[in-house]
Amino acid sequence: MKIYIPNSAFLGNINHFLRNFDPVSPGKLEITANEKWTSVHPVVLAMIAALGSTVETRHIQCIKFAAKSKNYIIRMGLLNFLGLDPEEDAVLEHEPAGRFIPLSRIRNSDEATKFITNMIPLLHLQDKPTQAQTLSYIASELVRNVIEHAQAEHGAIICAQYYKKSNSIGIGIADTGIGIKKAINQSYPALTDMDAIRLALQPGITGTTKREGGTPENAGAGLFFTKSIASVNRDFFIIYSGKALYKLLRKPTTSRTVLFADPFRDKHSKDETYPYWKGTVVGVDIALDRTREFSKLLDLIRETYGKEIRERRKARYKKPRFTS
């Protein structure tokens, strides 16, 4: 496999980075980067770490990063995650509080709880309960999805970054599990990767059951809630699985707040001609200045969720039933 880190790869312009991913020869991993500098979204590092988890360290080749970039790469824990030694001339790491959450591997609910508990103090959000609740919810839902559905041997790889200039936080999570199509196909027919992503983003649909609204343990709400939070706050959200990429685009701040059960009704872009990713990748941005009061935000999302489930159940019961 080959993966190239460009000088810029954030959710708005991540397409070029994904296009350059080469999944051929899965037993090897070659990491290259822009010679001068790199500035990337946490989802990029989560993807590289996820790939590295599937390859023996001796089969990983990584270039020496440019001086302007290597401190960030080291502090985020990428080289250690890959089992590689930091470069000899690298500066010492600094306390990450207030800036980022290094790469973490989560394989079970206990590790998920520990990560989410530590996340808020690291980002200095104790005095911002609305933002803290929103981010904790997103992280817990994304991690839970991997634990419950992905069947990922190496778990979920997650990290986050605070951006002072935009007062926003980027979260990236990646796994190399079975992917959305295979997970959804356990209960719903999805012919393509994009069909599967569309279903996975709709409320009340989960690969664990055909029942509308899911089960008490799994309501099929995690990805819908995460996408909806990004939509309400007018932020980016991406999901990449198989050969398909769905990207929620930013809406104008003057537009009316409307949540759609069908992700294809949102302002978005989609394409299923990308290099094949075995598993699932999710990236989301949350601008802290625009984060609504958490309880009101959830009320709006739950209202859309409940309405969609009721309408689907009503439509199903109206279908003609034939008896022999």
C-alpha positions as CSV (number, residue, x, y, z in Angstrom):
1,M,0.0,0.0,0.0
2,K,1.1,3.6,-0.6
3,I,-0.2,6.8,0.9
4,Y,1.0,10.3,0.3
5,I,0.5,13.2,2.7
6,P,0.1,16.4,0.8
7,N,0.9,19.9,2.1
8,S,-2.8,20.3,2.9
9,A,-5.5,17.7,3.5
10,F,-8.6,18.8,5.4
11,L,-12.2,17.7,5.0
12,G,-13.0,20.4,2.5
13,N,-10.2,19.4,0.2
14,I,-9.6,15.8,1.2
15,N,-10.6,14.3,-2.2
16,H,-7.1,14.7,-3.6
17,F,-5.5,12.9,-0.7
18,L,-7.9,10.0,-1.0
19,R,-7.3,9.7,-4.7
20,N,-3.6,9.2,-4.2
21,F,-4.1,6.2,-1.8
22,D,-2.9,3.0,-3.3
23,P,-4.4,-0.2,-1.6
24,V,-2.3,-2.6,-3.7
25,S,0.1,-4.9,-1.8
26,P,-1.6,-4.8,1.6
27,G,1.4,-6.5,3.3
28,K,3.5,-3.4,2.8
29,L,3.0,0.3,3.6
30,E,5.0,3.2,2.0
31,I,4.3,6.6,3.5
32,T,5.6,9.7,1.6
33,A,4.8,13.4,2.2
34,N,5.2,16.9,0.7
35,E,8.9,17.8,0.9
36,K,8.3,21.2,2.5
37,W,5.5,21.0,4.9
38,T,2.2,19.2,5.7
39,S,-0.9,20.4,7.5
40,V,-3.6,17.7,7.7
41,H,-6.9,16.9,9.4
42,P,-6.8,14.2,12.2
43,V,-8.7,11.8,9.9
44,V,-5.6,11.6,7.7
45,L,-3.4,10.5,10.6
46,A,-6.1,8.1,11.8
47,M,-6.2,6.5,8.3
48,I,-2.4,6.1,8.2
49,A,-2.3,4.6,11.7
50,A,-5.1,2.2,10.8
51,L,-3.3,1.0,7.8
52,G,-0.1,0.6,9.8
53,S,-1.9,-1.5,12.3
54,T,-2.4,-4.2,9.6
55,V,1.3,-4.3,8.5
56,E,4.4,-5.5,10.3
57,T,6.7,-2.7,11.3
58,R,9.6,-4.1,9.2
59,H,7.4,-3.7,6.1
60,I,6.6,0.0,6.7
61,Q,8.6,2.6,4.9
62,C,8.3,6.2,6.0
63,I,10.1,9.2,4.7
64,K,11.8,11.7,7.0
65,F,9.3,14.5,7.5
66,A,10.0,18.1,6.8
67,A,11.1,20.2,9.8
68,K,7.9,22.2,9.8
69,S,5.8,19.1,10.0
70,K,7.7,16.5,12.0
71,N,6.9,17.9,15.5
72,Y,3.2,17.6,14.9
73,I,3.5,14.1,13.4
74,I,5.6,13.0,16.4
75,R,3.3,14.7,19.0
76,M,0.2,13.1,17.5
77,G,2.0,9.8,18.1
78,L,2.0,8.6,14.5
79,L,5.6,7.3,14.4
80,N,5.2,5.5,17.8
81,F,1.9,4.1,16.6
82,L,3.6,2.6,13.6
83,G,6.4,1.2,15.7
84,L,9.0,3.6,14.2
85,D,11.6,5.6,16.1
86,P,11.2,9.4,16.1
87,E,13.9,11.2,14.1
88,E,17.0,11.9,16.0
89,D,16.9,15.7,15.5
90,A,13.3,16.0,16.5
91,V,12.4,18.4,19.3
92,L,11.0,17.1,22.6
93,E,7.2,16.7,22.8
94,H,5.2,19.3,24.7
95,E,2.2,18.9,26.8
96,P,-0.7,18.4,24.3
97,A,-3.4,19.9,26.5
98,G,-5.5,22.5,24.6
99,R,-4.2,21.5,21.2
100,F,-4.8,17.9,20.3
101,I,-5.6,14.4,21.4
102,P,-2.9,12.0,20.1
103,L,-3.8,8.8,18.2
104,S,-5.5,6.2,20.4
105,R,-6.7,2.7,19.7
106,I,-10.0,1.6,21.1
107,R,-11.2,-2.0,21.1
108,N,-13.8,-2.2,23.8
109,S,-16.2,-0.2,25.8
110,D,-13.8,0.3,28.7
111,E,-11.2,1.8,26.5
112,A,-13.9,4.0,24.9
113,T,-15.0,5.3,28.3
114,K,-11.4,6.1,29.2
115,F,-10.8,8.0,26.0
116,I,-14.0,10.1,26.2
117,T,-13.3,10.9,29.9
118,N,-9.8,12.1,29.1
119,M,-10.8,14.0,26.0
120,I,-12.6,17.0,27.6
121,P,-9.7,17.9,30.0
122,L,-7.2,17.6,27.2
123,L,-9.1,20.0,25.1
124,H,-9.7,22.4,28.1
125,L,-13.5,22.3,27.6
126,Q,-14.5,21.7,31.3
127,D,-15.9,25.2,31.4
128,K,-17.8,24.8,28.2
129,P,-20.5,22.2,29.0
130,T,-22.4,22.6,25.7
131,Q,-19.3,22.0,23.5
132,A,-18.0,19.3,25.9
133,Q,-21.3,17.4,25.7
134,T,-21.5,17.6,21.9
135,L,-17.9,16.4,21.4
136,S,-18.3,13.6,23.9
137,Y,-21.5,12.4,22.2
138,I,-19.9,12.4,18.8
139,A,-16.8,10.6,19.9
140,S,-18.8,7.9,21.8
141,E,-21.2,7.3,18.9
142,L,-18.3,7.0,16.4
143,V,-16.3,4.6,18.6
144,R,-19.4,2.6,19.5
145,N,-20.2,2.1,15.8
146,V,-16.8,0.5,15.2
147,I,-17.0,-1.7,18.3
148,E,-20.5,-3.0,17.5
149,H,-20.4,-3.2,13.7
150,A,-17.0,-3.0,12.1
151,Q,-15.6,-6.4,13.3
152,A,-12.3,-4.6,13.3
153,E,-9.4,-6.8,14.6
154,H,-7.3,-3.7,15.3
155,G,-10.1,-1.6,16.8
156,A,-10.9,2.0,16.1
157,I,-8.1,4.5,15.6
158,I,-9.1,8.0,16.7
159,C,-7.5,11.4,17.3
160,A,-8.6,15.0,17.5
161,Q,-7.2,18.5,17.0
162,Y,-8.2,22.0,18.2
163,Y,-7.7,24.8,15.8
164,K,-7.4,28.2,17.6
165,K,-7.8,30.3,14.5
166,S,-11.2,28.9,13.6
167,N,-12.1,27.9,17.2
168,S,-13.0,24.5,16.0
169,I,-12.2,20.9,16.6
170,G,-11.6,18.2,14.0
171,I,-12.1,14.5,14.9
172,G,-11.0,11.6,12.7
173,I,-11.7,7.9,13.2
174,A,-10.7,5.0,11.0
175,D,-10.9,1.2,11.1
176,T,-10.0,-1.7,8.8
177,G,-13.0,-3.8,9.5
178,I,-15.7,-5.3,7.2
179,G,-16.9,-1.9,5.9
180,I,-20.3,-0.4,5.8
181,K,-21.7,-2.4,2.9
182,K,-21.0,-5.8,4.4
183,A,-22.4,-4.6,7.8
184,I,-25.6,-3.1,6.4
185,N,-26.1,-6.2,4.1
186,Q,-26.7,-8.3,7.2
187,S,-30.2,-6.7,7.4
188,Y,-30.7,-4.4,4.4
189,P,-30.0,-4.9,0.7
190,A,-27.3,-2.4,-0.6
191,L,-26.0,-3.1,-4.0
192,T,-23.1,-0.5,-3.9
193,D,-20.9,1.1,-1.3
194,M,-22.8,4.4,-1.7
195,D,-26.2,2.6,-1.3
196,A,-24.8,1.3,2.0
197,I,-23.5,4.7,3.2
198,R,-26.9,6.2,2.4
199,L,-28.7,3.6,4.5
200,A,-26.2,3.9,7.3
201,L,-26.7,7.6,7.6
202,Q,-30.5,7.3,7.8
203,P,-32.1,7.2,11.3
204,G,-33.3,3.8,12.6
205,I,-31.4,1.7,10.1
206,T,-28.7,-0.7,11.4
207,G,-27.1,-3.8,10.2
208,T,-28.0,-5.7,13.4
209,T,-31.8,-5.9,12.7
210,K,-34.5,-5.2,10.0
211,R,-36.7,-3.7,12.7
212,E,-37.5,0.0,12.0
213,G,-35.8,2.1,14.7
214,G,-33.4,-0.7,15.5
215,T,-33.3,-2.2,19.0
216,P,-33.0,-0.7,22.5
217,E,-29.3,-1.6,22.4
218,N,-28.7,-0.3,18.8
219,A,-31.2,2.2,17.4
220,G,-29.3,3.0,14.2
221,A,-28.8,6.6,15.3
222,G,-25.1,7.1,15.7
223,L,-24.0,8.2,12.2
224,F,-27.3,10.1,11.7
225,F,-26.8,12.0,14.9
226,T,-23.2,12.8,14.1
227,K,-24.1,14.0,10.5
228,S,-27.0,16.0,11.9
229,I,-24.8,17.8,14.5
230,A,-22.4,18.8,11.7
231,S,-25.4,19.9,9.6
232,V,-26.9,22.0,12.3
233,N,-23.6,23.7,13.0
234,R,-22.8,24.1,9.3
235,D,-19.6,22.0,9.4
236,F,-18.0,19.4,7.2
237,F,-18.6,15.7,7.7
238,I,-17.2,12.8,5.6
239,I,-17.7,9.1,5.5
240,Y,-15.5,6.8,3.3
241,S,-16.0,3.1,2.9
242,G,-15.2,0.7,0.1
243,K,-14.9,2.9,-3.0
244,A,-17.5,5.5,-1.9
245,L,-17.0,8.9,-0.3
246,Y,-19.9,11.0,1.0
247,K,-19.2,14.5,2.1
248,L,-21.6,16.8,3.8
249,L,-20.9,20.4,2.6
250,R,-21.1,23.6,4.6
251,K,-24.4,25.4,4.3
252,P,-24.6,29.3,4.4
253,T,-25.1,30.6,7.9
254,T,-28.1,32.5,6.6
255,S,-29.9,29.3,5.5
256,R,-32.8,27.9,7.6
257,T,-32.0,24.9,9.8
258,V,-33.6,21.8,8.4
259,L,-32.6,18.2,9.1
260,F,-33.2,15.5,6.5
261,A,-33.5,11.8,7.2
262,D,-32.1,11.1,3.7
263,P,-28.5,12.3,3.5
264,F,-28.9,12.8,-0.2
265,R,-31.2,15.7,0.5
266,D,-28.5,17.6,2.4
267,K,-26.1,19.8,0.6
268,H,-23.4,17.2,-0.2
269,S,-21.0,15.6,-2.7
270,K,-20.6,11.9,-3.4
271,D,-18.5,9.7,-5.5
272,E,-17.8,5.9,-5.6
273,T,-14.7,5.8,-7.8
274,Y,-12.1,6.1,-5.0
275,P,-9.4,3.6,-4.2
276,Y,-10.9,0.7,-2.1
277,W,-10.8,1.2,1.7
278,K,-11.3,-2.0,3.6
279,G,-13.2,-0.6,6.6
280,T,-14.7,2.8,7.4
281,V,-13.4,6.3,7.8
282,V,-15.3,9.2,9.4
283,G,-14.2,12.8,9.8
284,V,-16.1,15.7,11.3
285,D,-15.5,19.3,12.1
286,I,-17.2,21.1,15.0
287,A,-17.0,24.9,15.2
288,L,-17.3,25.7,18.9
289,D,-18.7,29.2,18.3
290,R,-21.7,27.7,16.5
291,T,-22.4,24.8,18.7
292,R,-26.0,25.0,19.9
293,E,-27.2,24.2,23.5
294,F,-26.8,20.4,23.6
295,S,-30.3,19.6,24.9
296,K,-32.0,21.7,22.1
297,L,-29.7,20.2,19.5
298,L,-30.6,16.7,20.5
299,D,-34.3,17.6,20.7
300,L,-34.2,18.8,17.1
301,I,-32.4,15.6,15.9
302,R,-34.7,13.3,17.9
303,E,-37.7,15.0,16.4
304,T,-36.4,14.3,12.9
305,Y,-35.5,10.8,13.9
306,G,-38.9,10.0,15.4
307,K,-40.8,11.5,12.5
308,E,-38.8,9.4,10.0
309,I,-39.3,6.1,11.9
310,R,-43.1,6.8,12.2
311,E,-43.4,7.5,8.5
312,R,-41.5,4.4,7.4
313,R,-43.5,2.2,9.7
314,K,-46.7,3.7,8.4
315,A,-45.6,3.2,4.8
316,R,-44.7,-0.4,5.5
317,Y,-48.1,-1.3,7.0
318,K,-49.9,0.3,4.0
319,K,-48.2,-2.2,1.6
320,P,-50.6,-4.8,0.3
321,R,-50.3,-8.2,1.9
322,F,-51.2,-11.3,-0.1
323,T,-52.3,-14.5,1.4
324,S,-52.6,-17.9,-0.2
